[in-house]
């Protein structure tokens, strides 16, 4: 009688079970890596959108009374333009600026309180590829950054902090994500 070597059904089932138990953690690791990659991609897009908004703002005049970008405006003139309360940022009433149309903005202050979802190009047209992103802008006068910590000045100075926040909700996360970038703008400096 010849004995042939073979695998029994029980041995085969045990082998398949061991392989499956080994594959479950690998599959879980693959799913986490994919989600992490998606988050990093979304985060990179948000960072680029924030930088593009800061670059757009940097092409504008310092103040409504400036002749052109990079021209210094005397701080008392700026204070007179703002009045006693620095909350008068934003598009200047009575001028062609429209608070719902950023293409009419001509100075940095006009962007205070600006929000767009989806992000818009320089012509004010929505960029449909980024419909899940929202951009918000805040502008405040701050103390001289050379003196140390950047703090809210409470009145007109030669330094404005422009803060851009980009929020998004991606498929890989259940909650909203956001990044914030800022730049200090100096009176009389042209940013190219």
Secondary structure by P-SEA (a helix, b strand, c coil): cbbbbbbcaaaaaaaaaaaaaaaaaaaaaaaaaaaaaaaaaaaaaaaaaaaaaaaaaaacccccccccccccccaaaaaaaaccccccccccccccccccccccccccccccccccccccccccccccccccbbbbbbbbbbccccccccccccccccbbbbbbbbbbcccccccccbbbbbbbbccccccc
